[in-house]
Amino acid sequence: MKLDDRCFDCLLSRVALECTLSSAGPDLTDKTVQACADLLSAIRYDPVSHPQIASAVHRHAYGMLNNPDPFKDLKQQSNTEALSVCNRVQPSLRSFRDLVLASIIGNTYDYGVKTHHVTENFDEFFNTMFNRGLTIDDTDRILPLTKRVVYFTDNCGEIVFDRLLLEYLHANGSEITLVVRDAPILNDATLEEAGQFGLEKFAATLTTTGCGTELGVRLDLCPPVLKEALRQCTLIISKGMANYESLSLEKDLPPVAYLMAVKCEPIADDIGVPKGSLVAKLCI
């Protein structure tokens, strides 16, 4: 997807949040937000995806704040909260659809959207959303394609539930290439967080996007091992909105299963579902 005019204010609000998380004073906050607004105005019509534009703005903010990982504490908090809920609900997750739904509910651990708020009671929230179910449910079509999977992760907290889905796929014979962010950006998972939960045990290959401090996926920057996995895989599992925004622009991909909570109006409009929907959408 390209940058939508509605994304402008949302993106700058995340810069302001990064200033708060970095304990920046009023002067540095004002300078950082203004500098990022100027940069956004300069590049907003560039012929690149929304994640590429957003990434450039976040990198600029991180540099001005001298903080390479403003969301570090929130990432750890999300993982701790998610692990507590995961341990409680795991015995009741019996099917592929259950595990997909749980991993999508985990995708709500997202601090990158102004109009989306991470719940303070994730235990109760999980039950509500699990009972609500999927707005788009292609899980019956997705499962037969899981022989060789490239799995693009998204947020911390979410990866706790990804672990259950990865374990299921691995136990049922899937060969998995697991992909995390190359460097910290927002609250996305990196190799450090993947290692905390032993995700490598369920993957034939654990790699990064190769893009540095970058949201989404850039196929031109993928490391060779990932390019080869994408060439050979039977399915791409794409978690979250930034990966959707990136991959939905690409042509000649293998089948892609987009698993996400739809947290903003532009993506809701693009997919054709209400904001707040949980979707498991297969695109072939």
Secondary structure, DSSP 8 states (H G I E B T S, - for coil): ----TTHHHHHHHHHHHHHHHTT--HHHHHHHHHHHHHHHHHHTTSSS-HHHHHHHHHHHHHHHHT-S-TTHHHHHHHHHHHHHHHHHHGGG--SHHHHHHHHHHHTT---S-TT----S-HHHHHHHHHHH--SEE-HHHHGGGTTEEEEE--BTTHHHHHHHHHHHHHHTT-EEEEEEBSS--TTB-BHHHHHHTTGGGG-SEEEE-S-SS-SS--GGG--HHHHHHHHH-SEEEEESHHHHHHHTT-SS---EEEEEE--SHHHHHHHTS-TT-EEEEEE-
